[in-house]
Amino acid sequence: MNKITCCTKQPPPDLQAVLDKLEPGTRIRITQTVRVGMKSWPAVATGVFRHVDSLATGLATHRVPEDDIIVPIIHFTKEPHGELSSVAIDEHTKVEIL
């Protein structure tokens, strides 16, 4: 189970349901929306799921605990070259099991 409990904002229920099904070694496709100015487009990455974790942003380490911003992170291995990668989950992140 990959329940994220320590983050500032929890993933949407539909995304959490997919995360709960993931086990190390599962092939996944992650789609996120990239925005620059008024333009946006999908960014897609595929790979093999490793684990879900959280990350306290650098800004949060220099403030009082009430201001901490802790984001959920998906760690995976990109195919075909085995590059270790991770992405921060937001409300627009889509994860598919392949």
C-alpha positions, 0 to 999 in steps of 0.5 A: 500500500502506498498511502501518503499521509505526511504531505501538505495536500493529499492526492485526489482519491482517484490517484490515491486508488491507483497508488494503492495498487502499485508494487515495486516493478509495476510498469507505469505511465505518468502524465502531467500538465506543463504550463508556461505562460498561457500555453500548456501541454502534457508531459509523459514519462513511462517506467518501472515503479519503485516507491512513493515518498514525500519531499520537504521543499527547500524553502520549508526547511528555513521556516517554522514547521507550520509553513512546511510544504511537503509534496508526494513524490513517485520514484520510478526507473525510466525505460529503456536505459534505467535512469532513476527518476522521480516526479512530484504529484499534483492535482493534475497528475495521472498515473496509469498501470501498463 
